Amino acid sequence: MQYRRSIKIIFQSLLLLWCLIFISYTHANSTILYGTGILIQGGWDFSEEASVFADDADIFIAYVVDPPLGDVVATNYALITALPDSVFEDLKYAPADSTMYSFWAYAVVGLTYVVITRESHYAKFRILELNFSGCSIEYVYQPDGSRVLYDTSPVEEYTWGKIKALYR
């Protein structure tokens, strides 16, 4: 009896750990995907909304020793730009000027970045935390290929009558 209880506790603990590590909070509607994610394996794929190995990632975090650059955000077949004067929430459109983009940028906590993914879609993100165990980001991804980086769906107004009608 004690053996079964121990196995049940171990299984529940592993399931909880899996949920905490591998599932990121996301919200999806018809046009925009956004949420937070943890780059456990070093990279992030915006279209899959998942942490992936650096070879399959749109972006990945690397510590460059030679030449001594420190932490950098690099890309695989994607382009990135850092926007130090932009506030993450206020950035509504990705920059159209293609000369702003490169294959890497310095990794700075709180800085806003815009990425053109390998699928030619746009995403913006900021680094929330960066340490030796991983990196957490907040992101907005536009899967339709437009430069719009905010939710354009209308907000429905609620009136007291509409709320009462829900409970009839």
Secondary structure by P-SEA (a helix, b strand, c coil): caaaaaaaaaaaaaaaaaaacccccccccccbbbbbbbccccbbbcccccccccccccbbbbbccccccccccccccbbbbbbcccccccccccccccccccccccccccbbbbbbccccbbbbbbbccccccccccccccccccccccccccbbbbbcaaaaaaaac
